[in-house]
Amino acid sequence: MSLLAEKVVLVTDASQGIVPAITERLGRNGATVAITHSSNREKTEAVVETI
């Protein structure tokens, strides 16, 4: 069982700084990730595609 299975994470503005890498790692480790964007929709969508 994954370390983050059954956990939900809310990430605000997943397109800035190191947040995309952290968001991807959370998803790969089993968390359900909810993402919002405020500055760059295209980058945020790219993060979503990697999860």
N, C-alpha and C positions, 0 to 999 in steps of 0.2 A: 504494500500500500504506500502511496506517495505521501511525503511529509506534509504537503499542503492539501491533500484530498479533503473535500468537504469544507474548505475555507473559501471565503469570498473576499476579494480585494477590490477596492475602488481606487482607480488611478486617475488623477486629474491632470490633464494636459500631457499625454504620453509622447509628445513630439519633441520635448526639450531636454537638453543636457544628457545625463545618464539614465533618465527615466525610461527611454525605450528599451535599453538593455535589461534593466531591472524588471520591467513589465514582461518582457519575453521570458525571463528566467522564472518568474512567478507562474506564468502559464505552463511552461515546460515541467514545472515541479508539481503540477496538479491543481493549482488554485483556479477557481472560477474568477475571471478578471472582467470587471466592468470599467470601461474607459470613456473619458470625456476629452474633448479637445477645445481649446480656445484660441490657439494661435496658428496652427498649421494642420488643416484637415488631411492633406495628402500624406504627410509623415505619420500621422496617427493611424490612418487606414493601412499604411505599410506595416506598422507594428501589429495591428490586428491580424493581418495576413500571415505573420510569422508565428502567431500563437496557434 
